[in-house]
Amino acid sequence: MQTKNFMVDQSLKELTEHRTVVLPIACYQTTITQNIHGHIPLHWHDEIQFVLIVKGEAIFQINEEKRVVREGNGLFINSGCLHMAEEKNQSGCVYICLNVSPHFVLSQELYSTYVSPYIQATNLPYLYIDANEPWGKNILDAILNINQWIQQKSPYYEFDITVQLTFIWKNLIMNGFPLEYDQTEIVKSQRMKQMLNWIHQHYAEKIMLDDIARVGQLSRSECCRYFKRMLRTTPLNYVMDYRIQKSVLLLQQAESNVTEVAYQVGFNSTSYFIDRFRKSMNMTPLAYKKYKMDDG
């Protein structure tokens, strides 16, 4: 299964349901450039995520950190962490993504001791999974097995998956990470999500820097520092980029026209919209619309 269109709510929480018919997990293959945005946009979810790069290489950003992951290696991304991914060096990156509800990893009796402390730790937003490390190879092989079993659906495959998930988690926590719980980090993450949530609710309106800062209960300068640190952009540039993202979806509707779309996503000038769209997408909105209509 290929997931191409990431649906997120106003706080960037991913809306894709991460489950098979009977299990609270999802395992699928993703080609980064086939996503509607050409990359995997910023999002988060309650599930923990394991990634295995099967072709090419990608740049993942998890909260404030960036990490290059090459073919054969992977990542663990913790519950609730903002993350995004883009292809590196036009490598045709493809990866297997395994999303699992934290409550399904181990039985409820073991959850509070062996799972909860890890998903709540503020110093474990992600973990690089190196195929050259025995524990890393164990995890990556298990991801391949789970992906294969979900596709084949052989008898009792659900049992095999639950055994492999226990095996994955055991290999992850046996490394003895010193877990930390920094209240400042928790507050920072909550503020960032609040500001993004507000932008996604009000992007079609006039937005000022003061508005965004007020939502995060920050000064203007501190608000800018948050965005620079976590998203590598300014608050108002983020607003512009988000408006372009929304316009991309609208332009794919047969009845839409460029001027209407510009105003729908918060631009008060069609020419300015065209200019920003061209800089972001390397083509005009009309050319993009025509390309999508022909493609369809």
N, C-alpha and C positions, 0 to 999 in steps of 0.2 A: 504494500500500500504506500502511495506517495502522498504526503500532506503538502499541499501547495498554497493554501490560503489560511493564514493565521488570523483567527478571529479573537479579538481581545475586548474586554470591557473598558469602562472609563479609567480604571486604575491600572490598566495594562495587564490585568489578570487574563490568562489565556482561557478562552471559552471552549476549546476543543475538548471533548469528553475523552479522557485517557482511560479507556477500559475496553476489554474484549467483552463478549456476551456475559460471561460469568465471573470474570476476574477484574479487580480494580487496577489493571495495568494496561498499557498500550505499547506496542513495539512496531515500528515502521521505518521505512527507508526514506530519506529526504535528499533530494538534489537541490542544493542551496539556490542556484540561479533560476530554478523553475518556480520558486515562490513568486507570488504576485508582485512583491516589491523588489525582486532580484536579490534579496537577502532575507535572513530571518530577523524580523524587527524586534525591538525591545519588548519583552513580556516577562511574566512570572506566573507560577502556579504552585499549588500546595504540594503537588507530587515531587518526589526526588527524581532526578533524571540522570541516566547514564548514556554516554555518547561513545560510539565507536566509528572512527573514520575508516571507510572501506576504499575510498579513492580520493586522491588529491590532498589538499590541506585547507584548513579554515582558521580564521581568527575569531575566537570567542571573546566576548566581553561579559564578565560576571561582576555585577555591582561596579566597582571602580577599576577592576583589573582586566587586562587583556592577556590572552594566552593563545599562541599559535599551536595547533594540533595537527600533526601530520598523519598520513596513511598508516594504519596499523595500531595507532594509539587512541586514547580516549580521555573522557572527562567524567567526573561525578559533579553534578550541579545540585546544590542543596535546596531544600524546600523554601519557597518564598523569596528566592534571590532573583533580582532583575538580571536578565541575560539576553544577548543577541548574538548573531553569527553572520559572517560574510566570508565568501570564498577568497582564498589568497592566490595571487598570481594566475588567475584564470585557469585553475587546475581542474575544473570540472568536479568540484568536491561533492561527494556523496557520503552520507553517514547513516548509521542505524541509531535510532533514538529509542530508548527504553524508559518510559515514565511509569512510576510505581507509587501508589498511595503509601505513605510511611507506615500506616496502620496495618498494611498487608505484608510488610517485610518479615515480621516475627509475630508470634502469638501475643495476645494482650498481656499475658503474664510477664513476658520478656521485654515488651515494648518500653516500659518506663525505665528499665535499667540499661538496655542496649541500643535503643533507637532514639527516644526523646532527647537525651543529652546531646546527641550529635546534630539533630536537626535544629536545636535551639542555640547551639554554639555560634557566637558571632565571628569566630576566627576560622570558620570552615565554610565559606561561601561556595568553594569548589575544591576539587582535588584532581590533579593531573594523573592519569592512569597510563603508566609506562609499560609497554609490552615486554620490555627487557627485564622488568622486575617480576619475580615469580607470582607475587600477589596480584600484580597488574594483569599478567597473562591469564591468570585464573578468572578474573572478572571479565576480561574481554572475550574469552572463549565461552563463558557462560551467557553473555549477551548474544553471541552468535547462535548458541543452542536454543535460547528462548525465542529468538526471531524465527528460527527454522520450525520449532514446534508449533508456534502460533499459526504459521502458514500451512503446515501439514495437518494439524489437528488430529494426530493419531490418538488411539484410545488412551485415556488417562493422562493426556499431556498436561493437564492442569496440575497433577501431582508432581510431574517432572519440573514444571516451572517453579512451584513453591520450594522445592528442594534447592534449585539453582539460586533462587533469591536469597535463601538463608546462607548459601555458600558465598555469594557475592558480598553480602553484608559482613560476614565473618572475616573475609579477606580485607575488606575496607577498614574495619575497626581494630584488627590485630596489629596495625602499625603503631598504636599507642600515641595518638595525637593528644597533646596537652590542650584540652578544651577550655575556651575562655567565654565569658558572658559579659560583654561590655554594654552597659545601659546606653552609653552615648551612641554606639553603633546602631542599637535597636531604634532609638529615637530618630537618628539620621535617615534610616531606611523608611520609617513611617512617614516622615516629613516629605521625602522624595516622592513617595507613592501618592500622598495627598496633593502635592503640586501637579503631578502628572494627571491625576484623576480630574482635578479642576480644569486643566487645559483641555482635556478630552471631552469635557462637558460643554465648554464655552468657546471652543476653537472658531466657531462661525461668527462670534461676536468680536468687537474691538477689545484687544487685550493689551494691557500695559504691564511693564515690569513690576510696578507697585502692586498690581493685582496678584501676580504669582507669588511675590514675596510675602504678601499678607496671608495667603493661604498656608504657606509653610511657617508662618510666625517668625520670619527672618527679616533682616535688613536687606536692602537692595543688593549691597555688595556681597553679603553672605549667601544670598539666593544665587547670585552669579557663580560664586565659588562652588556651590553644590552641583550646579549643572556642569560646570567645567570639569570638576573632579569625576562625577559619575557618568556623564553622558558625552564629555569632550565637545561640548557646544555651549552656546549662550541660551538663556531661557527663550528669548524672542526668536532666535534661529530655530530652536526646537519647535516652536509654534508654527513657523513657516514650513518646516519639513513635515510636520504632522498634517498641515493643511494640504500639502502636495500629496501625501499618502492618501488622504481621503478623496482628493480629486481624481486620483488614478482609478479608484473604484467607480466613481460616478461617471467618468468618461467612457467606461465600458458598457454603459447602458445605451441602447440604440437610440433612445429619444433625447438624450442629453445634448446640450450644445455648450461651447466653451464659455461664453459669457455667463450663462446661468450657473454653470459649475463654479466659476470664479467667485460669484457672489454667495453661492451656497456654502463654500468652505471658508469664507471670511475675508476675501480680497475685495476692496472697493474700487479696483481698477483692473480691467481686463488685460491691458497691456503689461501691467506689473505682474499679474498672474502668469502670463505667457513667458515673460522674462525669467521669473523664478522657476517655472516648470522646466524651461529649456536648460537652465543651469543644473537642475537636479536630475533630469531624465535624458539629457542630451538629444532632445527633440521637442518640437512644439506640442501643445496639448492636442491640436487638430491632427498632427501627424501621428501622435500616439493613438488617438481614437481610431483613425483610419487603419493603422497597423493592427489594432485589436479586432476591428470589424472584419478585416480581410483574413485574420488568423482564425477567427471563429467560424 
